Amino acid sequence: MAAKSEPIATEQVAAHPRAGQVRLVLLVIALAALLAAPLFLYPIFLMKLLAFALFASAFNLLLGYTGLLSFGHAAFFGGAAYFTAHAVKVWGWSPEAGILLGVLGAAALGLVMGAIAIRRQGIYFAMITLALSQMFFFFCLQAPFTHGEDGIQSVPRGHLFGVIDLNQPLNMYYFVLAVFVIGLLIIWRFVNSPFGMILKSIRENESRAISLGYSVQHYKLGAFVMSAALAGLAGGVKALIFQFATLTDVTWQMSGEVILMTLLGGIGTLFGPIVGSGLVVTLQNVLATSDFPVTIITGLVFMVCVLLFRRGIVGEFCATKLGKMLGFRTEN
């Protein structure tokens, strides 16, 4: 007598019929909280958080959705900060023109570095990006326009479109918030476009994508340049927030910091890098006046997240029943 087969139990969590409406309400609440935040918190802290959240989101575009780990994103972030600061201070450009120059400069750097790095995969790709980033660091150390170790200081914020005075903290904050929201919308549209779908297929099975006739190298390069441009957008805004650009922005530690932010929040998620950057920036701000090293606390937090939240904070939430019911998902 044949043994009766037992049904295999599988956990299926269907999305709630109103999951889209719930996500929309949560987004509206989050946006309202950001609009009201400067009334309760220090604007400079909030602007730093938004700038680094955009930087981490740009990095996640390459790592989370394309599967390429870059150790050289500080070159785009810091390079754009230098370009923007120099254009605004020395050439007298408007802030929006200076930021645009920073984005274009970062995209050009990304095109050159990406064309070299994408010829290799895995750890070789990561090491090439690190080497190229270090070359750019030494260029910034020696180039006359960067002023070496002194950096470019006293960068004027100017008037946005010749009308809005960015020297007013609230005006500057809402400008940074607008840039942050626009950057996220660009990332969301890029990820959910046919181009983004192909990038995910390349990440999952590159050989299969090649067999289907896709020019994998071109798609990788496109993602690299887009990630570099958005990282440059964050760097240009950061130069105006703090009104200086220094070598700290182009060091390999900055590349490591953005990797940490992304891993803490959760790679392959839209909001993971935002949460991760918020956690790191908050720790830096709270512990800035203490004698305890910030890096030790950050390292301990990272260890806890690796042990308890393998997908990152947001990634673990997306994997829960509640996250699946609300329609949140992770790409990893």
MIDRENDO-284062 format. One record per atom (N, C-alpha, C, CB): residue in one letter; x negated, y negated, z. Coordinates in steps of 0.001 Angstrom, whole numbers, plus 500000, padded with zeros to 6 digits. Glycine has a CB too. Layout:
N
AXYZ/...
This chain:
332
M499157501197500000/M500000500000500000/M499124498756500000/M500952499993501222/A499354497902499100/A498507496707498986/A498727495786500162/A498787495960497676/A497652495242500623/A497745494316501748/A498424493034501310/A496352494013502327/K499286492578502189/K500007491346501885/K499089490147502068/K501254491208502776/S498978489341501057/S498083488188501136/S498692487110502003/S497778487636499741/E497859486511502831/E498288485431503705/E498124484092502994/E497492485447505023/P499063483224503102/P498927481904502462/P497813481110503114/P500249481116502541/I497089480405502307/I495989479590502807/I496542478255503257/I494891479399501730/A496265477934504511/A496772476679505074/A495903475520504622/A496820476744506617/T496497474593504000/T495771473397503572/T496478472174504098/T495647473332502035/E495697471201504520/E496266469983505085/E496521468984503972/E495332469379506158/Q497777468746503717/Q498162467792502700/Q498864466613503377/Q499077468456501630/V498324465464503242/V498915464269503841/V499361463351502717/V497906463544504793/A500648463259502535/A501197462416501468/A501181460955501904/A502639462857501102/A500934460090500936/A500952458661501241/A502377458225501557/A500377457835500062/H502505457330502495/H503818456808502881/H504420456043501705/H503709455891504139/P505743456171501497/P506363455470500356/P506111453970500352/P507849455714500355/R505960453388501538/R505730451948501622/R504281451617501961/R506651451336502658/A503374452531501615/A501966452317501946/A501417451056501285/A501137453525501526/G501827450816500039/G501354449626499341/G501803448350500019/G501832449636497915/Q503039448337500513/Q503537447148501205/Q502796446937502523/Q505049447268501460/V502505448044503216/V501772447936504487/V500371447386504245/V501690449312505194/R499697447878503190/R498349447376502876/R498395445894502517/R497723448183501713/L499429445489501788/L499564444080501422/L499751443216502660/L500741443883500459/V500567443686503610/V500783442938504858/V499480442826505642/V501870443619505723/L498710443917505692/L497434443893506409/L496463442909505760/L496814445300506447/L496462442856504431/L495585441920503731/L495990440479504012/L495609442190502225/V497298440213504034/V497784438861504333/V497400438466505752/V499317438776504149/I497527439400506695/I497144439116508085/I495658438829508182/I497514440292509004/A494842439633507488/A493395439430507513/A493023438072506932/A492685440544506740/L493660437697505810/L493374436403505192/L493805435256506103/L494079436292503833/A494963435415506757/A495428434383507687/A494467434243508864/A496843434712508195/A493937435385509337/A492968435344510440/A491691434623510024/A492635436765510914/L491242434856508782/L490048434170508293/L490288432676508137/L489603434766506965/L491485432308507716/L491800430885507566/L491821430168508920/L493154430714506862/A492273430873509955/A492378430254511283/A491122430436512122/A493559430829512025/A490206431299511686/A489029431655512493/A488177430460512916/A488171432615511728/P487907429460512037/P487037428350512458/P487620427489513574/P486738427477511281/L488891427660513867/L489497426918514972/L489129427532516323/L491021426877514812/F488634428778516287/F488338429483517526/F486874429919517629/F489234430686517649/L486202430077516494/L484821430556516492/L483922429540515802/L484717431932515794/Y482610429677516036/Y481621428753515486/Y481564428909513965/Y480222429002516117/P481798427857513188/P481842427986511726/P480565428550511106/P482124426649511120/I479389428156511630/I478140428657511055/I478054430179511189/I476927427993511740/F478457430702512345/F478471432157512550/F479408432828511561/F478891432501513990/L480585432262511366/L481550432840510439/L481040432796509009/L482879432112510538/M480387431698508638/M479866431587507271/M478734432576507034/M479379430159506996/K477896432779508044/K476831433781507919/K477427435167507746/K475904433752509149/L478465435453508509/L479126436759508410/L479696436971507011/L480246436881509465/L480348435963506456/L480945436092505125/L479877436258504044/L481814434871504816/A478764435518504180/A477693435616503185/A477083437012503177/A476605434569503463/F476815437565504361/F476217438892504425/F477232439982504081/F475635439139505813/A478508439738504361/A479535440698503952/A479596440795502428/A480916440293504521/L479477439656501744/L479452439667500285/L478189440344499773/L479547438240499734/F477065440099500431/F475799440739500057/F475915442257500180/F474640440215500942/A476454442734501304/A476601444175501515/A477592444778500518/A477059444459502955/S478656444053500195/S479630444543499223/S479001444661497838/S480852443616499173/A478132443713497494/A477424443778496211/A476493444984496171/A476626442484495966/F475809445239497280/F474934446408497343/F475743447701497249/F474110446390498639/N476897447735497915/N477750448918497892/N478266449216496490/N478918448738498843/L478395448196495669/L478811448401494283/L477830449318493565/L478923447054493545/L476557449213493900/L475534450036493266/L475411451398493947/L474189449316493290/L475375451412495283/L475185452666496010/L476470453483496097/L474664452383497407/G477561452855496518/G478782453599496773/G479507454050495528/G479691452784497584/Y479449453258494456/Y480237453566493270/Y479400454058492097/Y481009452358492855/T478085453857492159/T477215454327491086/T476239455388491561/T476456453169490491/G476001455439492863/G475110456446493425/G473643456110493309/G475355457740492771/L473303454827493154/L471911454402493038/L471492453666494311/L471711453499491792/L470492454192494993/L469996453578496227/L468833452649495901/L469559454661497252/S469055451360496087/S468036450352495799/S467439449820497097/S468632449197494969/F466112449758497137/F465411449145498255/F464902447752497885/F464248450032498704/G465446447174496820/G464924445899496354/G465943444792496233/G464286446086495060/H467101444925496883/H468142443915496719/H467800442588497389/H469439444432497269/A466817442570498256/A466399441299498854/A465855440351497794/A465339441538499939/A465292440898496717/A464757440047495646/A465873439211495021/A464061440907494560/F467052439794494844/F468164439069494240/F468772438082495229/F469232440045493744/F468928438511496465/F469495437659497506/F468583436465497785/F469724438467498795/G467311436742498053/G466364435673498354/G465987434848497139/G465129436247498962/G465895435505495972/G465566434771494755/G466626433741494426/G465397435726493592/A467890434121494543/A468982433183494292/A468969432048495310/A470332433909494327/A468615432362496567/A468523431315497586/A467469430287497200/A468192431924498961/Y466317430746496705/Y465260429830496265/Y465710429002495060/Y463986430615495916/F466318429662494071/F466742428954492860/F467771427876493192/F467324429941491834/T468742428240494023/T469789427285494397/T469219426130495203/T470889427982495195/A468385426445496189/A467812425403497038/A466957424435496227/A466977426028498155/H466151424961495310/H465283424099494492/H466107423219493563/H464297424948493670/A467131423804492925/A467945423033491984/A468696421912492691/A468934423947491262/V469219422199493878/V470011421207494603/V469124420123495205/V470832421882495702/K467995420513495789/K467149419534496483/K466250418740495535/K466292420238497512/V465563419441494638/V464555418798493791/V465179418210492530/V463463419798493413/W466047418943491875/W466645418474490627/W467916417666490849/W466946419644489733/G468446417673492067/G469644416900492364/G470921417470491783/G469472415527491873/W470967418776491533/W472156419404490980/W473279419440492005/W471838420813490498/S474491419576491532/S475639419744492424/S475587421146493037/S476990419519491656/P476265421374494171/P476199422692494815/P476725423820493943/P476971422667496101/E477815423574493198/E478355424646492363/E477398424996491219/E479723424241491799/A476713423980490674/A475740424241489609/A474521424972490169/A475307422921488931/G474095424601491362/G472965425279491989/G473263426741492261/G472588424585493279/I474459427034492752/I474842428426493005/I474926429203491694/I476192428492493751/L475459428576490661/L475533429237489355/L474137429585488839/L476264428338488339/L473183428666489023/L471806428955488624/L471262430138489420/L470908427713488825/G471567430182490717/G471121431301491532/G471688432624491050/G471505431077492970/V472966432630490669/V473599433853490164/V472958434289488853/V475110433640489969/L472738433336487947/L472112433662486660/L470678434142486850/L472136432443485729/G469942433497487774/G468575433922488044/G468529435323488620/G467902432954488993/A469446435626489550/A469503436966490135/A469879438003489079/A470510437003491296/A470810437647488194/A471203438567487125/A470030438844486183/A472393437994486334/A469242437796485888/A468065437988485035/A467045438893485710/A467423436637484693/L466820438680487003/L465926439566487753/L466454440993487736/L465766439075489205/G467770441143487921/G468367442468487901/G468214443151486560/G469815442383488258/L468297442370485475/L468131442942484139/L466720443486483945/L468441441893483068/V465726442713484398/V464330443135484241/V464021444328485151/V463372441961484556/M464365444202486434/M464068445279487381/M464870446534487055/M464364444826488815/G466139446357486660/G466963447508486348/G466478448254485121/G468382447081486151/A466036447516484097/A465548448155482873/A464353449051483151/A465175447102481836/I463581448688484170/I462409449502484547/I462819450647485470/I461335448625485238/A463672450351486456/A463956451319487516/A464878452451487073/A464568450615488690/I465861452175486203/I466847453205485869/I466255454340485035/I468006452582485122/R465013454219484648/R464369455322483927/R464107456509484853/R463051454848483295/R464210456285486153/R463980457353487128/R465213457513488002/R462730457056487998/Q465265458609488752/Q466412458891489600/Q465963459158491028/Q467204460084489056/G466932459143491945/G466681459534493324/G465671458663494030/G466222460936493368/I464757459319494746/I463774458600495547/I462815457808494672/I462999459569496423/Y462598458269493442/Y461709457548492537/Y462332456198492144/Y461414458401491273/F463640456199491907/F464342454955491617/F464229453994492800/F465823455233491287/A464445454511494013/A464381453672495213/A462989453077495404/A464775454485496449/M461957453876495190/M460585453390495388/M460188452358494330/M459603454564495358/I460690452535493105/I460386451552492061/I461027450212492395/I460872452049490683/T462272450239492855/T462932448978493232/T462217448313494406/T464409449228493592/L461732449113495341/L460980448552496464/L459689447906495982/L460669449640497502/A458973448584495083/A457713448046494569/A457937446745493803/A457026449073493665/L458961446710492962/L459255445498492196/L459687444360493114/L460345445775491155/S460441444693494161/S460856443674495121/S459658443093495857/S461851444259496120/Q458692443934496201/Q457485443441496870/Q456647442565495946/Q456646444611497373/M456634442894494670/M455949442036493705/M456599440658493661/M455962442677492305/F457925440628493698/F458619439341493704/F458364438589495000/F460120439540493502/F458242439314496107/F457928438676497387/F456586437944497309/F457900439723498521/F455576438590496739/F454261437949496642/F454281436800495635/F453193438980496243/F455146436892494640/F455318435759493730/F455883434557494489/F456248436140492551/C456900434805495320/C457495433719496108/C456493433157497119/C458756434215496838/L455596433987497590/L454584433530498538/L453593432579497883/L453844434718499134/Q453311432767496593/Q452297431982495895/Q452865430875495018/Q451463432884495060/A454120430983494600/A454691430007493662/A454794428627494310/A456082430471493179/P454438427572493590/P454471426217494178/P455871425761494581/P453897425221493197/F456894426126493795/F458236425575494070/F458864426158495331/F459158425833492886/T458348427300495821/T458912427904497039/T458271427358498307/T458745429413497000/H457144426647498175/H456425426073499309/H455924427141500287/H457319425091500040/G455637428321499763/G454993429372500550/G455735429729501821/G453611428958500897/E454978429791502924/E455551430192504207/E456467429124504796/E454446430509505187/D456363427893504348/D457240426833504854/D458646426939504275/D456652425464504532/G458764427474503070/G460062427584502437/G460586426236501968/G461043428213503383/I461782426236501442/I462447425009501004/I463411424600502107/I463196425207499628/Q463142423488502742/Q463924423055503899/Q464742421803503573/Q463000422786505096/S465669421487504463/S466530420294504339/S467251420256502996/S465698419015504511/V467842421376502628/V468584421452501373/V469927420737501552/V468795422941500933/P470228419732500740/P471521419024500886/P472672419870500375/P471493417682500133/R473778419825501083/R474969420565500638/R475716419824499535/R475910420815501819/G475660418510499570/G476279417714498516/G477785417730498549/G475822418189497196/H478375417378497413/H479830417298497266/H480285418292496206/H480277415853496891/L481210419148496567/L481737420140495642/L482575419453494573/L482571421197496390/F482205419647493305/F482869419014492158/F482867417490492290/F484315419528492025/G481903416975493062/G481770415539493246/G482822414917494144/G481812414877491936/V483655415738494792/V484780415217495583/V484727415687497032/V486104415641494957/I484600416991497252/I484700417582498593/I483340417550499276/I485233419038498519/D483263416893500419/D482017416767501165/D481738418064501924/D482079415564502140/L480724418804501484/L480399420075502124/L479587419899503406/L479639420952501159/N479238418678503747/N478568418442505027/N479548418557506198/N477905417056505031/Q480830418492505894/Q481845418719506911/Q481977420231507139/Q483217418087506490/P481800420714508378/P481781422165508647/P483008422907508126/P481665422401510127/L484215422339508299/L485419423031507849/L485477423112506331/L486660422331508380/N485074422045505651/N485041422077504184/N484081423152503689/N484632420702503621/M482921423212504325/M481927424207503922/M482428425618504205/M480597423964504648/Y483094425800505328/Y483590427140505668/Y484610427616504643/Y484214427144507075/Y485560426773504303/Y486601427203503369/Y486041427396501958/Y487743426183503343/F484998426668501637/F484315426913500355/F483661428293500358/F483249425817500081/V482965428635501448/V482331429950501559/V483386431049501549/V481480430038502841/L484496430821502236/L485579431810502255/L486132432023500845/L486711431361503212/A486301430949500092/A486804431077498721/A485831431884497855/A487036429682498101/V484532431613497997/V483526432367497247/V483561433840497632/V482122431788497491/F483709434105498927/F483769435487499419/F484965436226498834/F483838435510500951/V486132435608498845/V487338436247498319/V487201436486496820/V488583435386498612/I486673435504496094/I486475435664494644/I485499436804494369/I485953434345494008/G484418436883495151/G483451437968494987/G484078439329495205/G482295437785495939/L484914439459496243/L485589440733496505/L486554441100495382/L486341440668497834/L487263440103494855/L488187440366493761/L487433440849492514/L489002439103493438/I486277440259492267/I485458440704491135/I485025442149491326/I484224439798490966/I484587442494492535/I484156443863492819/I485317444837492667/I483568443960494235/W486486444462493220/W487663445326493128/W488058445560491670/W488840444712493904/R488045444491490884/R488415444630489461/R487377445457488718/R488559443240488792/F486116445265489034/F485044445995488371/F485147447487488673/F483673445454488807/V485394447826489945/V485460449228490364/V486661449936489750/V485524449324491889/N487788449223489611/N489021449830489121/N489219449658487617/N490195449245489849/S488203449211486934/S488259449090485475/S487785450400484840/S487388447890484980/P488008450580483547/P487461451776482869/P485944451895483031/P487811451741481377/F485257450767483045/F483804450782483273/F483499451407484627/F483215449348483198/G484256451000485661/G484044451543486998/G484339453030487066/G484900450810487997/M485367453485486346/M485683454914486323/M484530455722485734/M486964455165485520/I483909455177484713/I482774455869484091/I481590455911485060/I482363455170482764/L481387454815485802/L480308454809486792/L480501455910487836/L480228453442487482/K481743456092488272/K482019457144489258/K481760458524488666/K483472457049489758/S482098458704487406/S481836459995486769/S480339460246486639/S482501460056485389/I479575459190486367/I478120459329486299/I477561459701487659/I477470458031485797/R478115459092488704/R477658459411490059/R477943460867490415/R478327458485491076/E479114461350490026/E479507462707490389/E478766463761489561/E481007462875490215/N478631463519488259/N477993464512487395/N477431463804486169/N479001465631486978/E476176463393486271/E475568462623485191/E475430463437483918/E474212462110485617/S475085464713484054/S474923465566482868/S476229465702482109/S474408466951483266/R477313465819482843/R478631465915482204/R478959464632481458/R479721466212483249/A478644463479482071/A478914462202481414/A478101462070480122/A478595461035482365/I476867462549480149/I476025462507478943/I476615463399477858/I474575462947479268/S477095464575478263/S477661465510477289/S478931464968476650/S477951466844477953/L479620464060477358/L480834463449476805/L480522462280475882/L481741462981477929/G479239461941475753/G478833460919474797/G478616459541475371/G479829460827473747/Y478659459406476700/Y478460458099477313/Y476962457761477386/Y479092458065478723/S476656456500477134/S475278456023477256/S475022455689478728/S475019454769476332/V474586456686479466/V474461456574480918/V473527455438481316/V473960457885481505/Q472425455297480605/Q471445454269480960/Q472055452869480859/Q470210454373480052/H472861452648479846/H473473451329479678/H474480451042480785/H474156451228478311/Y475238452039481184/Y476218451841482248/Y475516451588483583/Y477151453064482357/K474455452319483846/K473688452093485071/K473103450679485099/K472563453134485197/L472558450271483965/L471974448936483891/L473047447860484089/L471264448738482541/G474224448067483513/G475310447116483703/G475713446994485158/G476501447519482878/A475798448127485860/A476139448105487283/A475039447439488093/A476385449526487800/F473788447675487723/F472662447082488437/F472678445561488292/F471331447655487919/V472918445074487088/V472938443631486851/V474119442979487573/V473008443335485339/M475289443621487544/M476449443078488240/M476204443016489744/M477690443920487942/S475619444069490306/S475305444084491735/S474296442995492078/S474762445458492153/A473291442814491224/A472277441785491457/A472892440390491395/A471142441909490430/A473787440155490434/A474423438841490290/A475261438496491521/A475302438807489029/L476023439473492032/L476851439224493210/L475998439047494459/L477842440367493412/A474891439782494542/A473952439563495646/A473360438159495557/A472826440628495627/G473105437696494322/G472627436332494125/G473658435295494517/G472229436127492694/L474932435597494283/L476003434691494716/L475967434522496231/L477387435222494268/A475790435630496939/A475689435562498407/A474440434790498833/A475663436985499015/G473323435008498141/G472089434310498496/G472165432817498259/G470942434875497722/G472784432413497138/G472932430990496860/G473803430289497892/G473515430790495482/V474884430939498289/V475756430373499314/V475025430288500647/V477036431212499460/K474251431318500964/K473491431332502223/K472507430163502294/K472734432662502374/A471886429812501160/A470940428698501142/A471624427384501492/A470273428589499773/L472880427222501067/L473612426007501390/L474136426026502829/L474767425822500417/I474474427205503325/I474981427302504695/I473927426844505691/I475416428742505011/F472735427420505592/F471668427117506544/F470753425994506069/F470851428355506805/Q470931425577504829/Q470190424463504239/Q468684424717504171/Q470453423203505027/F468322425968503945/F466919426310503695/F466835427676503037/F466100426291505010/A465697427940502399/A465401429246501801/A463963429587502163/A465617429241500230/T463758430744502775/T462426431125503248/T462070432524502779/T462352431048504777/L460840432922503093/L460371434250502711/L461143435362503403/L458905434387503021/T461785435055504521/T462584436066505221/T463656436650504313/T463232435463506468/D464149435840503382/D465227436282502505/D464765437294501459/D465841435092501816/V463464437390501201/V462973438282500147/V462109439414500697/V462180437489499126/T462058439584502005/T461251440662502582/T461964442004502448/T460943440371504062/W461199443090502565/W461795444418502479/W462722444681503664/W460703445488502416/Q462504443973504783/Q463404444148505930/Q464827443713505595/Q462890443356507135/M464942442684504746/M466279442240504341/M466979443321503524/M466193440932503530/S466240444004502671/S466823445118501912/S467269446232502855/S465808445666500883/G466445446518503863/G466815447538504834/G468040447143505643/G465658447812505762/E468161445853505934/E469298445374506725/E470609445544505974/E469105443908507101/V470612445272504691/V471858445399503930/V472217446869503743/V471733444699502558/I471220447748503662/I471497449185503622/I472149449628504920/I470205449987503373/L471618449142506038/L472176449474507348/L473627449024507459/L471343448835508460/M473907447802507029/M475281447283507088/M476237448172506300/M475337445844506547/T475814448582505118/T476679449384504256/T476920450768504842/T476070449508502865/L475882451382505374/L476027452713505957/L476888452681507210/L474661453300506281/L476742451648508028/L477550451549509244/L479035451433508917/L477105450350510079/G479356450609507923/G480760450415507574/G481340451567506791/G480921449159506790/G480553452131505886/G481017453234505056/G480821452954503583/G482469453518505331/I479944453743502938/I479689453542501515/I480885454056500707/I478379454261501080/G481092453459499562/G482185453872498709/G483542453361499155/G482219455343498635/T483565452397500068/T484821451779500498/T484720450277500262/T485128452092502007/L485848449642500025/L485831448213499735/L485551447392500996/L487160447786499114/F486116447841502128/F486002447058503352/F484912447555504295/F487311447059504068/G484307448698503995/G483253449223504845/G482068448280505016/G482776450515504294/P481499447772503915/P480380446836504058/P480736445586504843/P479876446439502705/I481989445148504751/I482420443958505499/I482382444244506997/I483849443520505068/V482916445407507388/V482910445787508801/V481482445992509302/V483736447066509017/G480659446660508500/G479276446896508900/G478482445617509055/G478601447782507903/S478641444685508115/S477933443408508221/S478443442605509404/S478085442597506931/G479761442670509656/G480304441970510812/G479725442493512111/G481809442092510837/L479553443811512204/L478984444418513406/L477531443983513606/L479071445949513323/V476734444040512546/V475310443690512667/V475129442206512955/V474553444068511386/V475843441349512237/V475707439899512446/V476180439514513844/V476508439115511378/T477236440140514315/T477730439845515665/T476713440250516718/T479061440561515919/L476109441422516546/L475073441850517489/L473897440881517485/L474588443266517148/Q473488440447516315/Q472385439491516219/Q472737438185516906/Q472026439232514757/N473961437734516748/N474382436470517341/N474498436568518857/N475709436032516748/V475067437661519357/V475266437828520798/V473936438008521521/V476178439027521075/L473022438768520904/L471765439091521568/L470640438107521240/L471341440481521189/A470965437042520481/A469923436095520065/A469249435408521246/A470513435047519145/T470008435155522301/T469458434433523457/T468982435362524573/T470499433484524008/S469091436671524364/S468665437620525397/S467229438049525157/S469591438851525424/D466631438653526169/D465268439142526047/D465200440547525459/D464599439122527393/F466365441186525313/F466385442544524797/F466284442518523279/F467659443281525244/P465400443311522668/P465228443287521211/P466506443683520472/P464094444218520804/V466875442851519518/V468090443108518748/V467961444395517942/V468392441930517816/T466771444665517420/T466577445842516567/T466825447142517325/T465167445846515991/I466514447160518619/I466743448375519408/I468235448645519552/I466088448252520801/I469010447597519875/I470459447755519997/I471063448168518660/I471107446451520496/T470627447529517594/T471136447868516271/T470816449318515923/T470547446926515214/G469597449749516265/G469211451141516022/G470056452117516814/G467756451346516362/L470358451782518065/L471204452657518882/L472619452752518307/L471258452145520332/V473150451606517868/V474477451610517247/V474473452465515990/V474925450177516914/F473414452364515213/F473304453164513993/F473255454653514325/F472054452757513194/M472511455028515357/M472435456431515767/M473805456953516186/M471434456601516916/V474549456148516950/V475885456560517388/V476801456759516184/V476489455517518353/C476731455840515235/C477581455945514046/C477213457165513203/C477470454673513200/V475921457459513095/V475490458628512324/V475987459911512977/V473956458657512194/L475965459945514322/L476382461153515033/L477896461317515081/L475835461135516437/L478627460202515228/L480075460282515435/L480881459891514202/L480473459402516585/F480325459022513364/F481045458544512186/F480181458789510956/F481410457030512320/R480176460014510486/R479283460376509387/R479608459623508106/R479353461862509132/R480860459260507916/R481259458508506715/R481216457009506934/R482654458913506281/G480771456561508096/G480850455156508442/G482169454866509143/G480698454281507193/I482277453684509730/I483459453349510520/I484717453358509658/I483287451980511183/V484698452629508561/V485873452570507682/V486068453895506955/V485732451421506661/G484971454550506589/G485082455836505914/G485778456883506762/G483720456329505526/E485488456897508059/E486152457839508963/E487630457512509107/E485481457827510336/F487953456207509151/F489366455831509236/F490123456278507988/F489508454311509425/C489509456112506818/C490160456525505575/C490418458034505549/C489304456119504373/A489586458799506265/A489728460253506278/A490769460740507287/A488395460891506581/T491252459850508158/T492262460243509135/T493642460335508471/T492295459239510311/K494599460947509192/K495959461058508661/K496576459687508437/K496837461876509607/L496332458773509383/L496878457427509247/L496312456730508021/L496586456603510499/G494997456851507823/G494365456228506666/G494886456784505358/G492875456407506731/K495102458114505310/K495622458724504082/K497072458324503847/K495503460252504149/M497844458222504925/M499242457815504776/M499354456389504245/M499974457931506113/L498403455539504646/L498420454159504179/L497811454003502789/L497684453278505157/G497277455106502259/G496748455075500908/G495308454636500799/G497569454194500091/F494615454508501940/F493200454151501884/F492399455377501474/F492704453598503251/R491330455141500739/R490515456259500295/R489058455838500216/R490999456781498935/T488192456815500281/T486763456602500116/T486298457329498873/T485979457079501357/E485270456804498243/E484768457402497011/E483706458454497292/E484205456329496097/N483455458755498586/N482427459743498915/N483003460762499875/N481174459067499526/
